[in-house]
């Protein structure tokens, strides 16, 4: 799967405590290392991302290491982790 980071969203908050906790709660998954191909860093955050291909312009939360959370390019990531909606009205503020 290919995603791209949405930069400039660090001030956005959520009632889950952190965006990584938000991702874990609504994906039902836990990440132990960054799912970017070839990366094994463990300093994970819940990153705001979009799908890099197609017409889907929705915002999602996906676990990335701090370095990849700063990335401006397209990232190739594992298909084994789910994208979780960043729209709080669809998730934690329902």
HTML snippet that shows the backbone in 3Dmol.js (N, CA, C, O; Angstrom):
<script src="https://3Dmol.org/build/3Dmol-min.js"></script>
<div id="view" style="width:600px;height:400px;position:relative"></div>
<script>
const pdb = `
ATOM      1  N   UNK A   1       0.852  -1.175   0.000  1.00  0.00           N
ATOM      2  CA  UNK A   1       0.000   0.000   0.000  1.00  0.00           C
ATOM      3  C   UNK A   1       0.895   1.235   0.000  1.00  0.00           C
ATOM      4  O   UNK A   1       1.957   1.242   0.623  1.00  0.00           O
ATOM      5  N   UNK A   2       0.466   2.263  -0.693  1.00  0.00           N
ATOM      6  CA  UNK A   2       1.229   3.511  -0.744  1.00  0.00           C
ATOM      7  C   UNK A   2       0.433   4.627  -0.081  1.00  0.00           C
ATOM      8  O   UNK A   2      -0.741   4.845  -0.381  1.00  0.00           O
ATOM      9  N   UNK A   3       1.109   5.329   0.831  1.00  0.00           N
ATOM     10  CA  UNK A   3       0.482   6.438   1.541  1.00  0.00           C
ATOM     11  C   UNK A   3       1.386   7.652   1.479  1.00  0.00           C
ATOM     12  O   UNK A   3       2.565   7.549   1.142  1.00  0.00           O
ATOM     13  N   UNK A   4       0.819   8.809   1.809  1.00  0.00           N
ATOM     14  CA  UNK A   4       1.627  10.024   1.937  1.00  0.00           C
ATOM     15  C   UNK A   4       1.220  10.720   3.229  1.00  0.00           C
ATOM     16  O   UNK A   4       0.043  10.773   3.585  1.00  0.00           O
ATOM     17  N   UNK A   5       2.206  11.241   3.906  1.00  0.00           N
ATOM     18  CA  UNK A   5       1.986  11.924   5.172  1.00  0.00           C
ATOM     19  C   UNK A   5       1.341  13.277   4.924  1.00  0.00           C
ATOM     20  O   UNK A   5       1.637  13.948   3.935  1.00  0.00           O
ATOM     21  N   UNK A   6       0.450  13.672   5.840  1.00  0.00           N
ATOM     22  CA  UNK A   6      -0.146  15.008   5.793  1.00  0.00           C
ATOM     23  C   UNK A   6       0.600  15.842   6.823  1.00  0.00           C
ATOM     24  O   UNK A   6       0.399  15.666   8.024  1.00  0.00           O
ATOM     25  N   UNK A   7       1.448  16.735   6.372  1.00  0.00           N
ATOM     26  CA  UNK A   7       2.247  17.551   7.290  1.00  0.00           C
ATOM     27  C   UNK A   7       1.426  18.715   7.828  1.00  0.00           C
ATOM     28  O   UNK A   7       0.499  19.191   7.172  1.00  0.00           O
ATOM     29  N   UNK A   8       1.782  19.173   9.040  1.00  0.00           N
ATOM     30  CA  UNK A   8       1.122  20.324   9.634  1.00  0.00           C
ATOM     31  C   UNK A   8      -0.104  19.986  10.453  1.00  0.00           C
ATOM     32  O   UNK A   8      -0.948  20.852  10.683  1.00  0.00           O
ATOM     33  N   UNK A   9      -0.224  18.735  10.902  1.00  0.00           N
ATOM     34  CA  UNK A   9      -1.404  18.328  11.672  1.00  0.00           C
ATOM     35  C   UNK A   9      -1.082  18.055  13.142  1.00  0.00           C
ATOM     36  O   UNK A   9      -1.931  17.534  13.865  1.00  0.00           O
ATOM     37  N   UNK A  10       0.120  18.395  13.596  1.00  0.00           N
ATOM     38  CA  UNK A  10       0.546  18.027  14.956  1.00  0.00           C
ATOM     39  C   UNK A  10      -0.295  18.675  16.050  1.00  0.00           C
ATOM     40  O   UNK A  10      -0.324  18.167  17.171  1.00  0.00           O
ATOM     41  N   UNK A  11      -0.975  19.772  15.764  1.00  0.00           N
ATOM     42  CA  UNK A  11      -1.801  20.432  16.774  1.00  0.00           C
ATOM     43  C   UNK A  11      -3.180  19.793  16.915  1.00  0.00           C
ATOM     44  O   UNK A  11      -3.913  20.102  17.855  1.00  0.00           O
ATOM     45  N   UNK A  12      -3.535  18.912  15.993  1.00  0.00           N
ATOM     46  CA  UNK A  12      -4.830  18.245  16.031  1.00  0.00           C
ATOM     47  C   UNK A  12      -4.817  17.204  17.147  1.00  0.00           C
ATOM     48  O   UNK A  12      -3.895  16.393  17.229  1.00  0.00           O
ATOM     49  N   UNK A  13      -5.836  17.223  18.005  1.00  0.00           N
ATOM     50  CA  UNK A  13      -5.884  16.294  19.128  1.00  0.00           C
ATOM     51  C   UNK A  13      -7.120  15.414  19.068  1.00  0.00           C
ATOM     52  O   UNK A  13      -8.021  15.622  18.255  1.00  0.00           O
ATOM     53  N   UNK A  14      -7.137  14.440  19.942  1.00  0.00           N
ATOM     54  CA  UNK A  14      -8.217  13.470  19.982  1.00  0.00           C
ATOM     55  C   UNK A  14      -8.414  13.016  21.427  1.00  0.00           C
ATOM     56  O   UNK A  14      -7.462  13.002  22.207  1.00  0.00           O
ATOM     57  N   UNK A  15      -9.643  12.647  21.787  1.00  0.00           N
ATOM     58  CA  UNK A  15      -9.951  12.255  23.162  1.00  0.00           C
ATOM     59  C   UNK A  15      -9.345  10.901  23.553  1.00  0.00           C
ATOM     60  O   UNK A  15      -9.413  10.518  24.721  1.00  0.00           O
ATOM     61  N   UNK A  16      -8.768  10.189  22.622  1.00  0.00           N
ATOM     62  CA  UNK A  16      -8.177   8.879  22.913  1.00  0.00           C
ATOM     63  C   UNK A  16      -6.860   8.988  23.681  1.00  0.00           C
ATOM     64  O   UNK A  16      -6.344   7.977  24.159  1.00  0.00           O
ATOM     65  N   UNK A  17      -6.316  10.180  23.805  1.00  0.00           N
ATOM     66  CA  UNK A  17      -5.054  10.374  24.511  1.00  0.00           C
ATOM     67  C   UNK A  17      -3.898  10.624  23.568  1.00  0.00           C
ATOM     68  O   UNK A  17      -3.039  11.461  23.846  1.00  0.00           O
ATOM     69  N   UNK A  18      -3.866   9.918  22.470  1.00  0.00           N
ATOM     70  CA  UNK A  18      -2.879  10.153  21.410  1.00  0.00           C
ATOM     71  C   UNK A  18      -3.445   9.558  20.129  1.00  0.00           C
ATOM     72  O   UNK A  18      -4.364   8.741  20.164  1.00  0.00           O
ATOM     73  N   UNK A  19      -2.886   9.978  19.000  1.00  0.00           N
ATOM     74  CA  UNK A  19      -3.367   9.430  17.727  1.00  0.00           C
ATOM     75  C   UNK A  19      -2.953   7.969  17.574  1.00  0.00           C
ATOM     76  O   UNK A  19      -3.635   7.206  16.892  1.00  0.00           O
ATOM     77  N   UNK A  20      -1.832   7.566  18.206  1.00  0.00           N
ATOM     78  CA  UNK A  20      -1.438   6.154  18.159  1.00  0.00           C
ATOM     79  C   UNK A  20      -2.448   5.306  18.934  1.00  0.00           C
ATOM     80  O   UNK A  20      -2.827   4.226  18.482  1.00  0.00           O
ATOM     81  N   UNK A  21      -2.881   5.790  20.094  1.00  0.00           N
ATOM     82  CA  UNK A  21      -3.907   5.075  20.865  1.00  0.00           C
ATOM     83  C   UNK A  21      -5.222   5.027  20.085  1.00  0.00           C
ATOM     84  O   UNK A  21      -5.928   4.019  20.116  1.00  0.00           O
ATOM     85  N   UNK A  22      -5.547   6.112  19.388  1.00  0.00           N
ATOM     86  CA  UNK A  22      -6.738   6.165  18.529  1.00  0.00           C
ATOM     87  C   UNK A  22      -6.656   5.051  17.480  1.00  0.00           C
ATOM     88  O   UNK A  22      -7.615   4.306  17.274  1.00  0.00           O
ATOM     89  N   UNK A  23      -5.498   4.948  16.823  1.00  0.00           N
ATOM     90  CA  UNK A  23      -5.311   3.918  15.799  1.00  0.00           C
ATOM     91  C   UNK A  23      -5.459   2.527  16.401  1.00  0.00           C
ATOM     92  O   UNK A  23      -6.143   1.675  15.834  1.00  0.00           O
ATOM     93  N   UNK A  24      -4.821   2.291  17.550  1.00  0.00           N
ATOM     94  CA  UNK A  24      -4.894   0.972  18.190  1.00  0.00           C
ATOM     95  C   UNK A  24      -6.334   0.621  18.559  1.00  0.00           C
ATOM     96  O   UNK A  24      -6.777  -0.508  18.346  1.00  0.00           O
ATOM     97  N   UNK A  25      -7.060   1.593  19.115  1.00  0.00           N
ATOM     98  CA  UNK A  25      -8.443   1.359  19.554  1.00  0.00           C
ATOM     99  C   UNK A  25      -9.355   0.999  18.386  1.00  0.00           C
ATOM    100  O   UNK A  25     -10.145   0.061  18.485  1.00  0.00           O
ATOM    101  N   UNK A  26      -9.252   1.727  17.293  1.00  0.00           N
ATOM    102  CA  UNK A  26     -10.199   1.536  16.188  1.00  0.00           C
ATOM    103  C   UNK A  26      -9.714   0.551  15.122  1.00  0.00           C
ATOM    104  O   UNK A  26     -10.506   0.120  14.283  1.00  0.00           O
ATOM    105  N   UNK A  27      -8.433   0.188  15.140  1.00  0.00           N
ATOM    106  CA  UNK A  27      -7.953  -0.845  14.217  1.00  0.00           C
ATOM    107  C   UNK A  27      -7.989  -2.217  14.876  1.00  0.00           C
ATOM    108  O   UNK A  27      -8.058  -3.239  14.193  1.00  0.00           O
ATOM    109  N   UNK A  28      -7.941  -2.236  16.233  1.00  0.00           N
ATOM    110  CA  UNK A  28      -7.857  -3.502  16.940  1.00  0.00           C
ATOM    111  C   UNK A  28      -6.484  -4.138  16.811  1.00  0.00           C
ATOM    112  O   UNK A  28      -6.319  -5.333  17.056  1.00  0.00           O
ATOM    113  N   UNK A  29      -5.495  -3.334  16.423  1.00  0.00           N
ATOM    114  CA  UNK A  29      -4.150  -3.831  16.185  1.00  0.00           C
ATOM    115  C   UNK A  29      -3.141  -3.097  17.069  1.00  0.00           C
ATOM    116  O   UNK A  29      -3.442  -2.054  17.650  1.00  0.00           O
ATOM    117  N   UNK A  30      -1.944  -3.663  17.157  1.00  0.00           N
ATOM    118  CA  UNK A  30      -0.831  -3.022  17.843  1.00  0.00           C
ATOM    119  C   UNK A  30       0.381  -3.116  16.928  1.00  0.00           C
ATOM    120  O   UNK A  30       0.679  -4.187  16.399  1.00  0.00           O
ATOM    121  N   UNK A  31       1.072  -2.022  16.741  1.00  0.00           N
ATOM    122  CA  UNK A  31       2.281  -2.022  15.929  1.00  0.00           C
ATOM    123  C   UNK A  31       3.495  -1.997  16.853  1.00  0.00           C
ATOM    124  O   UNK A  31       3.505  -1.273  17.849  1.00  0.00           O
ATOM    125  N   UNK A  32       4.509  -2.780  16.528  1.00  0.00           N
ATOM    126  CA  UNK A  32       5.718  -2.791  17.349  1.00  0.00           C
ATOM    127  C   UNK A  32       6.871  -2.057  16.680  1.00  0.00           C
ATOM    128  O   UNK A  32       7.802  -1.615  17.353  1.00  0.00           O
ATOM    129  N   UNK A  33       6.813  -1.928  15.359  1.00  0.00           N
ATOM    130  CA  UNK A  33       7.841  -1.179  14.628  1.00  0.00           C
ATOM    131  C   UNK A  33       7.210  -0.511  13.416  1.00  0.00           C
ATOM    132  O   UNK A  33       6.115  -0.875  12.986  1.00  0.00           O
ATOM    133  N   UNK A  34       7.908   0.459  12.883  1.00  0.00           N
ATOM    134  CA  UNK A  34       7.402   1.231  11.746  1.00  0.00           C
ATOM    135  C   UNK A  34       7.137   0.314  10.550  1.00  0.00           C
ATOM    136  O   UNK A  34       8.023  -0.440  10.149  1.00  0.00           O
ATOM    137  N   UNK A  35       5.935   0.367   9.975  1.00  0.00           N
ATOM    138  CA  UNK A  35       5.582  -0.522   8.868  1.00  0.00           C
ATOM    139  C   UNK A  35       6.049  -0.064   7.486  1.00  0.00           C
ATOM    140  O   UNK A  35       5.677  -0.666   6.479  1.00  0.00           O
ATOM    141  N   UNK A  36       6.865   1.002   7.426  1.00  0.00           N
ATOM    142  CA  UNK A  36       7.424   1.409   6.132  1.00  0.00           C
ATOM    143  C   UNK A  36       8.440   0.352   5.709  1.00  0.00           C
ATOM    144  O   UNK A  36       9.244  -0.098   6.526  1.00  0.00           O
ATOM    145  N   UNK A  37       8.409  -0.045   4.449  1.00  0.00           N
ATOM    146  CA  UNK A  37       9.296  -1.068   3.926  1.00  0.00           C
ATOM    147  C   UNK A  37      10.753  -0.746   4.276  1.00  0.00           C
ATOM    148  O   UNK A  37      11.265   0.322   3.941  1.00  0.00           O
ATOM    149  N   UNK A  38      11.409  -1.697   4.959  1.00  0.00           N
ATOM    150  CA  UNK A  38      12.820  -1.554   5.310  1.00  0.00           C
ATOM    151  C   UNK A  38      13.094  -0.802   6.601  1.00  0.00           C
ATOM    152  O   UNK A  38      14.256  -0.670   6.987  1.00  0.00           O
ATOM    153  N   UNK A  39      12.073  -0.307   7.281  1.00  0.00           N
ATOM    154  CA  UNK A  39      12.266   0.459   8.520  1.00  0.00           C
ATOM    155  C   UNK A  39      11.920  -0.419   9.720  1.00  0.00           C
ATOM    156  O   UNK A  39      10.904  -1.113   9.713  1.00  0.00           O
ATOM    157  N   UNK A  40      12.762  -0.389  10.742  1.00  0.00           N
ATOM    158  CA  UNK A  40      12.500  -1.164  11.950  1.00  0.00           C
ATOM    159  C   UNK A  40      12.486  -0.290  13.198  1.00  0.00           C
ATOM    160  O   UNK A  40      12.612  -0.794  14.314  1.00  0.00           O
ATOM    161  N   UNK A  41      12.331   1.021  13.012  1.00  0.00           N
ATOM    162  CA  UNK A  41      12.315   1.924  14.161  1.00  0.00           C
ATOM    163  C   UNK A  41      11.063   1.689  15.008  1.00  0.00           C
ATOM    164  O   UNK A  41      10.018   1.288  14.496  1.00  0.00           O
ATOM    165  N   UNK A  42      11.188   1.947  16.317  1.00  0.00           N
ATOM    166  CA  UNK A  42      10.100   1.657  17.255  1.00  0.00           C
ATOM    167  C   UNK A  42       9.499   2.907  17.892  1.00  0.00           C
ATOM    168  O   UNK A  42       8.616   2.787  18.742  1.00  0.00           O
ATOM    169  N   UNK A  43       9.951   4.105  17.508  1.00  0.00           N
ATOM    170  CA  UNK A  43       9.428   5.353  18.090  1.00  0.00           C
ATOM    171  C   UNK A  43       8.169   5.791  17.338  1.00  0.00           C
ATOM    172  O   UNK A  43       8.182   6.766  16.586  1.00  0.00           O
ATOM    173  N   UNK A  44       7.092   5.052  17.557  1.00  0.00           N
ATOM    174  CA  UNK A  44       5.873   5.215  16.749  1.00  0.00           C
ATOM    175  C   UNK A  44       4.968   6.337  17.228  1.00  0.00           C
ATOM    176  O   UNK A  44       4.877   6.636  18.419  1.00  0.00           O
ATOM    177  N   UNK A  45       4.310   6.940  16.268  1.00  0.00           N
ATOM    178  CA  UNK A  45       3.255   7.926  16.504  1.00  0.00           C
ATOM    179  C   UNK A  45       2.100   7.575  15.574  1.00  0.00           C
ATOM    180  O   UNK A  45       2.276   6.842  14.601  1.00  0.00           O
ATOM    181  N   UNK A  46       0.927   8.099  15.879  1.00  0.00           N
ATOM    182  CA  UNK A  46      -0.205   7.946  14.976  1.00  0.00           C
ATOM    183  C   UNK A  46      -0.166   9.081  13.972  1.00  0.00           C
ATOM    184  O   UNK A  46      -0.486  10.223  14.304  1.00  0.00           O
ATOM    185  N   UNK A  47       0.221   8.775  12.759  1.00  0.00           N
ATOM    186  CA  UNK A  47       0.421   9.794  11.729  1.00  0.00           C
ATOM    187  C   UNK A  47      -0.858  10.029  10.928  1.00  0.00           C
ATOM    188  O   UNK A  47      -1.623   9.100  10.668  1.00  0.00           O
ATOM    189  N   UNK A  48      -1.072  11.275  10.546  1.00  0.00           N
ATOM    190  CA  UNK A  48      -2.163  11.617   9.625  1.00  0.00           C
ATOM    191  C   UNK A  48      -1.655  11.370   8.209  1.00  0.00           C
ATOM    192  O   UNK A  48      -0.656  11.956   7.789  1.00  0.00           O
ATOM    193  N   UNK A  49      -2.343  10.506   7.482  1.00  0.00           N
ATOM    194  CA  UNK A  49      -1.908  10.139   6.134  1.00  0.00           C
ATOM    195  C   UNK A  49      -3.099  10.111   5.178  1.00  0.00           C
ATOM    196  O   UNK A  49      -4.259  10.133   5.590  1.00  0.00           O
ATOM    197  N   UNK A  50      -2.774  10.062   3.906  1.00  0.00           N
ATOM    198  CA  UNK A  50      -3.758   9.844   2.845  1.00  0.00           C
ATOM    199  C   UNK A  50      -3.235   8.740   1.953  1.00  0.00           C
ATOM    200  O   UNK A  50      -2.030   8.503   1.883  1.00  0.00           O
ATOM    201  N   UNK A  51      -4.153   8.060   1.266  1.00  0.00           N
ATOM    202  CA  UNK A  51      -3.740   7.081   0.271  1.00  0.00           C
ATOM    203  C   UNK A  51      -3.061   7.830  -0.864  1.00  0.00           C
ATOM    204  O   UNK A  51      -3.527   8.892  -1.279  1.00  0.00           O
ATOM    205  N   UNK A  52      -1.966   7.282  -1.366  1.00  0.00           N
ATOM    206  CA  UNK A  52      -1.206   7.968  -2.412  1.00  0.00           C
ATOM    207  C   UNK A  52      -1.802   7.747  -3.800  1.00  0.00           C
ATOM    208  O   UNK A  52      -1.570   8.545  -4.708  1.00  0.00           O
ATOM    209  N   UNK A  53      -2.555   6.686  -3.968  1.00  0.00           N
ATOM    210  CA  UNK A  53      -3.121   6.366  -5.289  1.00  0.00           C
ATOM    211  C   UNK A  53      -4.627   6.536  -5.280  1.00  0.00           C
ATOM    212  O   UNK A  53      -5.271   6.333  -4.251  1.00  0.00           O
ATOM    213  N   UNK A  54      -5.180   6.899  -6.393  1.00  0.00           N
ATOM    214  CA  UNK A  54      -6.633   6.956  -6.519  1.00  0.00           C
ATOM    215  C   UNK A  54      -7.230   8.288  -6.120  1.00  0.00           C
ATOM    216  O   UNK A  54      -6.525   9.277  -5.923  1.00  0.00           O
ATOM    217  N   UNK A  55      -8.550   8.289  -6.007  1.00  0.00           N
ATOM    218  CA  UNK A  55      -9.280   9.536  -5.765  1.00  0.00           C
ATOM    219  C   UNK A  55      -9.705   9.709  -4.312  1.00  0.00           C
ATOM    220  O   UNK A  55     -10.390  10.679  -3.989  1.00  0.00           O
ATOM    221  N   UNK A  56      -9.315   8.788  -3.425  1.00  0.00           N
ATOM    222  CA  UNK A  56      -9.678   8.868  -2.012  1.00  0.00           C
ATOM    223  C   UNK A  56      -8.841   9.960  -1.340  1.00  0.00           C
ATOM    224  O   UNK A  56      -7.633   9.806  -1.164  1.00  0.00           O
ATOM    225  N   UNK A  57      -9.497  11.067  -0.967  1.00  0.00           N
ATOM    226  CA  UNK A  57      -8.756  12.158  -0.325  1.00  0.00           C
ATOM    227  C   UNK A  57      -9.046  12.249   1.174  1.00  0.00           C
ATOM    228  O   UNK A  57      -8.752  13.263   1.808  1.00  0.00           O
ATOM    229  N   UNK A  58      -9.630  11.174   1.741  1.00  0.00           N
ATOM    230  CA  UNK A  58      -9.905  11.148   3.179  1.00  0.00           C
ATOM    231  C   UNK A  58      -8.606  11.099   3.974  1.00  0.00           C
ATOM    232  O   UNK A  58      -7.570  10.650   3.485  1.00  0.00           O
ATOM    233  N   UNK A  59      -8.694  11.578   5.226  1.00  0.00           N
ATOM    234  CA  UNK A  59      -7.558  11.523   6.130  1.00  0.00           C
ATOM    235  C   UNK A  59      -7.663  10.278   6.994  1.00  0.00           C
ATOM    236  O   UNK A  59      -8.745   9.915   7.455  1.00  0.00           O
ATOM    237  N   UNK A  60      -6.521   9.627   7.207  1.00  0.00           N
ATOM    238  CA  UNK A  60      -6.459   8.416   8.006  1.00  0.00           C
ATOM    239  C   UNK A  60      -5.350   8.548   9.049  1.00  0.00           C
ATOM    240  O   UNK A  60      -4.470   9.403   8.950  1.00  0.00           O
ATOM    241  N   UNK A  61      -5.426   7.662  10.062  1.00  0.00           N
ATOM    242  CA  UNK A  61      -4.362   7.532  11.042  1.00  0.00           C
ATOM    243  C   UNK A  61      -3.671   6.197  10.774  1.00  0.00           C
ATOM    244  O   UNK A  61      -4.322   5.180  10.538  1.00  0.00           O
ATOM    245  N   UNK A  62      -2.346   6.223  10.816  1.00  0.00           N
ATOM    246  CA  UNK A  62      -1.544   5.032  10.533  1.00  0.00           C
ATOM    247  C   UNK A  62      -0.268   5.135  11.355  1.00  0.00           C
ATOM    248  O   UNK A  62       0.288   6.227  11.469  1.00  0.00           O
ATOM    249  N   UNK A  63       0.218   4.036  11.935  1.00  0.00           N
ATOM    250  CA  UNK A  63       1.432   4.118  12.754  1.00  0.00           C
ATOM    251  C   UNK A  63       2.686   4.306  11.898  1.00  0.00           C
ATOM    252  O   UNK A  63       2.935   3.545  10.963  1.00  0.00           O
ATOM    253  N   UNK A  64       3.469   5.332  12.236  1.00  0.00           N
ATOM    254  CA  UNK A  64       4.744   5.582  11.581  1.00  0.00           C
ATOM    255  C   UNK A  64       5.763   5.997  12.632  1.00  0.00           C
ATOM    256  O   UNK A  64       5.389   6.498  13.693  1.00  0.00           O
ATOM    257  N   UNK A  65       7.047   5.794  12.350  1.00  0.00           N
ATOM    258  CA  UNK A  65       8.085   6.294  13.240  1.00  0.00           C
ATOM    259  C   UNK A  65       8.162   7.822  13.087  1.00  0.00           C
ATOM    260  O   UNK A  65       7.633   8.383  12.127  1.00  0.00           O
ATOM    261  N   UNK A  66       8.819   8.476  14.032  1.00  0.00           N
ATOM    262  CA  UNK A  66       8.918   9.936  13.981  1.00  0.00           C
ATOM    263  C   UNK A  66       9.537  10.427  12.674  1.00  0.00           C
ATOM    264  O   UNK A  66       9.078  11.419  12.108  1.00  0.00           O
ATOM    265  N   UNK A  67      10.572   9.741  12.191  1.00  0.00           N
ATOM    266  CA  UNK A  67      11.237  10.168  10.951  1.00  0.00           C
ATOM    267  C   UNK A  67      10.287  10.089   9.760  1.00  0.00           C
ATOM    268  O   UNK A  67      10.211  11.029   8.968  1.00  0.00           O
ATOM    269  N   UNK A  68       9.565   8.981   9.624  1.00  0.00           N
ATOM    270  CA  UNK A  68       8.644   8.850   8.493  1.00  0.00           C
ATOM    271  C   UNK A  68       7.412   9.738   8.659  1.00  0.00           C
ATOM    272  O   UNK A  68       6.758  10.071   7.670  1.00  0.00           O
ATOM    273  N   UNK A  69       7.088  10.125   9.886  1.00  0.00           N
ATOM    274  CA  UNK A  69       5.987  11.063  10.109  1.00  0.00           C
ATOM    275  C   UNK A  69       6.340  12.457   9.579  1.00  0.00           C
ATOM    276  O   UNK A  69       5.448  13.270   9.340  1.00  0.00           O
ATOM    277  N   UNK A  70       7.612  12.730   9.399  1.00  0.00           N
ATOM    278  CA  UNK A  70       8.060  14.011   8.842  1.00  0.00           C
ATOM    279  C   UNK A  70       8.237  13.949   7.325  1.00  0.00           C
ATOM    280  O   UNK A  70       8.502  14.968   6.688  1.00  0.00           O
ATOM    281  N   UNK A  71       8.092  12.773   6.756  1.00  0.00           N
ATOM    282  CA  UNK A  71       8.329  12.568   5.328  1.00  0.00           C
ATOM    283  C   UNK A  71       7.334  13.343   4.464  1.00  0.00           C
ATOM    284  O   UNK A  71       6.173  13.515   4.833  1.00  0.00           O
ATOM    285  N   UNK A  72       7.810  13.805   3.317  1.00  0.00           N
ATOM    286  CA  UNK A  72       6.930  14.502   2.382  1.00  0.00           C
ATOM    287  C   UNK A  72       6.671  13.687   1.111  1.00  0.00           C
ATOM    288  O   UNK A  72       5.893  14.104   0.253  1.00  0.00           O
ATOM    289  N   UNK A  73       7.319  12.536   0.994  1.00  0.00           N
ATOM    290  CA  UNK A  73       7.150  11.713  -0.200  1.00  0.00           C
ATOM    291  C   UNK A  73       6.143  10.596   0.000  1.00  0.00           C
ATOM    292  O   UNK A  73       5.512  10.489   1.052  1.00  0.00           O
ATOM    293  N   UNK A  74       6.003   9.770  -1.020  1.00  0.00           N
ATOM    294  CA  UNK A  74       5.124   8.601  -0.963  1.00  0.00           C
ATOM    295  C   UNK A  74       5.863   7.482  -0.234  1.00  0.00           C
ATOM    296  O   UNK A  74       7.035   7.217  -0.502  1.00  0.00           O
ATOM    297  N   UNK A  75       5.158   6.832   0.691  1.00  0.00           N
ATOM    298  CA  UNK A  75       5.745   5.751   1.484  1.00  0.00           C
ATOM    299  C   UNK A  75       5.097   4.422   1.129  1.00  0.00           C
ATOM    300  O   UNK A  75       3.874   4.330   1.021  1.00  0.00           O
ATOM    301  N   UNK A  76       5.913   3.396   0.947  1.00  0.00           N
ATOM    302  CA  UNK A  76       5.420   2.039   0.737  1.00  0.00           C
ATOM    303  C   UNK A  76       5.342   1.377   2.112  1.00  0.00           C
ATOM    304  O   UNK A  76       6.355   1.227   2.795  1.00  0.00           O
ATOM    305  N   UNK A  77       4.128   0.980   2.511  1.00  0.00           N
ATOM    306  CA  UNK A  77       3.926   0.431   3.849  1.00  0.00           C
ATOM    307  C   UNK A  77       3.255  -0.941   3.785  1.00  0.00           C
ATOM    308  O   UNK A  77       2.709  -1.345   2.758  1.00  0.00           O
ATOM    309  N   UNK A  78       3.316  -1.635   4.908  1.00  0.00           N
ATOM    310  CA  UNK A  78       2.730  -2.966   5.024  1.00  0.00           C
ATOM    311  C   UNK A  78       1.212  -2.923   4.844  1.00  0.00           C
ATOM    312  O   UNK A  78       0.540  -2.030   5.360  1.00  0.00           O
ATOM    313  N   UNK A  79       0.685  -3.895   4.111  1.00  0.00           N
ATOM    314  CA  UNK A  79      -0.764  -4.030   3.952  1.00  0.00           C
ATOM    315  C   UNK A  79      -1.409  -4.669   5.178  1.00  0.00           C
ATOM    316  O   UNK A  79      -2.635  -4.726   5.275  1.00  0.00           O
ATOM    317  N   UNK A  80      -0.593  -5.149   6.113  1.00  0.00           N
ATOM    318  CA  UNK A  80      -1.153  -5.883   7.258  1.00  0.00           C
ATOM    319  C   UNK A  80      -1.750  -4.962   8.317  1.00  0.00           C
ATOM    320  O   UNK A  80      -2.471  -5.428   9.199  1.00  0.00           O
ATOM    321  N   UNK A  81      -1.462  -3.661   8.246  1.00  0.00           N
ATOM    322  CA  UNK A  81      -2.051  -2.713   9.194  1.00  0.00           C
ATOM    323  C   UNK A  81      -3.183  -1.942   8.532  1.00  0.00           C
ATOM    324  O   UNK A  81      -3.096  -1.565   7.363  1.00  0.00           O
ATOM    325  N   UNK A  82      -4.249  -1.714   9.296  1.00  0.00           N
ATOM    326  CA  UNK A  82      -5.425  -1.020   8.781  1.00  0.00           C
ATOM    327  C   UNK A  82      -5.250   0.491   8.845  1.00  0.00           C
ATOM    328  O   UNK A  82      -4.590   1.015   9.743  1.00  0.00           O
ATOM    329  N   UNK A  83      -5.844   1.176   7.890  1.00  0.00           N
ATOM    330  CA  UNK A  83      -5.990   2.624   7.968  1.00  0.00           C
ATOM    331  C   UNK A  83      -7.227   2.909   8.801  1.00  0.00           C
ATOM    332  O   UNK A  83      -8.269   2.285   8.595  1.00  0.00           O
ATOM    333  N   UNK A  84      -7.128   3.840   9.738  1.00  0.00           N
ATOM    334  CA  UNK A  84      -8.255   4.207  10.597  1.00  0.00           C
ATOM    335  C   UNK A  84      -8.645   5.642  10.283  1.00  0.00           C
ATOM    336  O   UNK A  84      -7.776   6.502  10.138  1.00  0.00           O
ATOM    337  N   UNK A  85      -9.908   5.904  10.178  1.00  0.00           N
ATOM    338  CA  UNK A  85     -10.388   7.248   9.872  1.00  0.00           C
ATOM    339  C   UNK A  85      -9.890   8.261  10.897  1.00  0.00           C
ATOM    340  O   UNK A  85      -9.943   8.012  12.101  1.00  0.00           O
ATOM    341  N   UNK A  86      -9.410   9.397  10.415  1.00  0.00           N
ATOM    342  CA  UNK A  86      -9.006  10.498  11.290  1.00  0.00           C
ATOM    343  C   UNK A  86     -10.193  11.397  11.612  1.00  0.00           C
ATOM    344  O   UNK A  86     -10.066  12.339  12.394  1.00  0.00           O
ATOM    345  N   UNK A  87     -11.345  11.111  11.014  1.00  0.00           N
ATOM    346  CA  UNK A  87     -12.557  11.885  11.266  1.00  0.00           C
ATOM    347  C   UNK A  87     -13.138  11.462  12.611  1.00  0.00           C
ATOM    348  O   UNK A  87     -13.729  10.388  12.730  1.00  0.00           O
ATOM    349  N   UNK A  88     -12.969  12.301  13.611  1.00  0.00           N
ATOM    350  CA  UNK A  88     -13.396  11.951  14.966  1.00  0.00           C
ATOM    351  C   UNK A  88     -14.904  11.720  15.060  1.00  0.00           C
ATOM    352  O   UNK A  88     -15.355  10.978  15.933  1.00  0.00           O
ATOM    353  N   UNK A  89     -15.678  12.331  14.190  1.00  0.00           N
ATOM    354  CA  UNK A  89     -17.127  12.132  14.196  1.00  0.00           C
ATOM    355  C   UNK A  89     -17.508  10.699  13.764  1.00  0.00           C
ATOM    356  O   UNK A  89     -18.607  10.226  14.054  1.00  0.00           O
ATOM    357  N   UNK A  90     -16.589  10.029  13.073  1.00  0.00           N
ATOM    358  CA  UNK A  90     -16.825   8.636  12.661  1.00  0.00           C
ATOM    359  C   UNK A  90     -16.251   7.640  13.666  1.00  0.00           C
ATOM    360  O   UNK A  90     -16.508   6.440  13.569  1.00  0.00           O
ATOM    361  N   UNK A  91     -15.472   8.136  14.631  1.00  0.00           N
ATOM    362  CA  UNK A  91     -14.774   7.216  15.538  1.00  0.00           C
ATOM    363  C   UNK A  91     -14.993   7.605  17.001  1.00  0.00           C
ATOM    364  O   UNK A  91     -16.015   7.242  17.582  1.00  0.00           O
ATOM    365  N   UNK A  92     -14.068   8.324  17.596  1.00  0.00           N
ATOM    366  CA  UNK A  92     -14.077   8.543  19.036  1.00  0.00           C
ATOM    367  C   UNK A  92     -15.081   9.592  19.532  1.00  0.00           C
ATOM    368  O   UNK A  92     -15.296   9.713  20.738  1.00  0.00           O
ATOM    369  N   UNK A  93     -15.689  10.339  18.630  1.00  0.00           N
ATOM    370  CA  UNK A  93     -16.708  11.305  19.062  1.00  0.00           C
ATOM    371  C   UNK A  93     -18.096  10.898  18.581  1.00  0.00           C
ATOM    372  O   UNK A  93     -19.000  11.727  18.487  1.00  0.00           O
ATOM    373  N   UNK A  94     -18.249   9.637  18.286  1.00  0.00           N
ATOM    374  CA  UNK A  94     -19.526   9.103  17.815  1.00  0.00           C
ATOM    375  C   UNK A  94     -20.542   9.073  18.913  1.00  0.00           C
ATOM    376  O   UNK A  94     -21.678   8.651  18.692  1.00  0.00           O
TER     377      UNK A  94
END
`;
const viewer = $3Dmol.createViewer("view");
viewer.addModel(pdb, "pdb");
viewer.setStyle({}, {cartoon: {color: "spectrum"}});
viewer.zoomTo();
viewer.render();
</script>
